[in-house]
Amino acid sequence: MPFFTSAFQRATSSRALAWLLVALYCLLIFLQSAFPAPDNLPGIPGLDKLAHLAIYLVLGLLFAHAYTLSLPRILPAHWLLLLAWLSATLYGATDEVHQAFVAARSADIVDWLANAVGAALGARLYLHRRR
């Protein structure tokens, strides 16, 4: 019985850590969005969309990892991918709404689309690497 207990504790702590990382990363995104964008960014067209894509690619990876640890035998891989994508994309939508209430920021549907693409890439990349 001690092996089962320690294996269960390891699995539980791994899941808890995965969800803690998701929560901390979401908090980081929220805090970054709560301040005006810096003025000294390079004027490269589309750079902000690339930043959205990269940020949400990581969030998609984190959600896919957390769901894979939490629901490994309950849902097939394509459902885990969809769930991770939906979670990250919905968080991206709430972040865009949040930005509408921040001075010198605005909600942008194209930013949200970049978030959604990044989340899809991140979730897909994670599940592809797991195989």
N, C-alpha and C positions, 0 to 999 in steps of 0.2 A: 504493500500500500504506500510506502514512502515514495517510491518512484512515481506512482500516479500523482501523488500530491505535489511533488516538486515539478513534474511536467505540467500539471495544471496551473501551478503558480507561475511558471515561466511563460506559458501561453497567455495567461491573464495579464501579466505585467507587460508582455510584448504588445498586446492589444491596447492596453492603457497607454503605453508610451506612443503608439502610433496615433491614437486619437488626441493625445496631448500635443503632439507635433502639429496635427491638423489645426487644433484650436490656437496654438501659439502663432502659427503662420497666418491664420485668419486675423488674429489680433494685430500682427505686424502690418498686414494689408490695410486694416481699418485705421490704424494709427497713421500710417503713411498717407492715407487718403484724407485724413482730418486736417491736413495743413495745405496751404497753397502750393502748387507745383513750383519748383525752383526756376528762377528766371535765367540762370546761366547754363541751361542745357544747349548742346549744339543744335543748330537749325537744320538738321538732316530730316528731310521729309519722311514721315512714317516711323521715325524712331520711337515715338511714344506708343504706337501700335505694337511694335516689336517688343517693347518693354512689357506691355500688357500680356502679350502672348507668352513671353518667358516667365512672368510671374505666375500666371495661371497654369502653365505647363507644370511647374513645381507643385501647385495646389492639386492638380489632377493626379500627379504621381502620389502625393501624400494621401489623398482620398482613396485611390485604388489600393494602396498598401493597407490602409486601415480597414477597408471593406474586405479585402482578401483575407486578412487575419481574423476578422470578426465573423465572416459568413463563408468560410472556405468550402463547405460541403452543402450549403443550403442553396446557393445560386450558381449557375454555370458562369463561365468566364465572360461571355458576352453581356450577361446581366450585370455583373460586377463592373464592367467597363461603362455601361449605360448609367448605373447608379453613381459611380465616381464622377462621370461627366456632368450628370444632372446636378449633383451636389455642388461641384465647383462652379458650374455655370449659374446656378441660382445664387450662390454667394456673390458671384461677379455682378449679377443684376442688382442685388441689394447694395453692393458697394457703389455702383453707379448712381443709385437713388440717394445714397448717403452723400455723395459728392455734390449733388444738386443743392444741398444745404450748407456747403462749405464755401466761404468767401474765396473768390478767384478760382473756383473750380466749377465744373458743370457736368451733368450727366450726358453721356454720348453713346448712342446706339452702336457706333462703329467700335468704340472701346469695348463695349460689351461683346460684340462679335469677335474681337481679338481675344477677349477672355475665354469665350466659348471654344474657339479654335485651339488655343493653348491648352485648355483643360482636356479636350479630346486627344490631343497629341500626347499629353502627359499620361493620361489613363491608358491609352493604347501602348505607349512605350513601356510602361510598367508591366502590363499584362503580357506583352510580347517577350520581355526579358525573363518573365517568370516561367515560361514554357521550356 
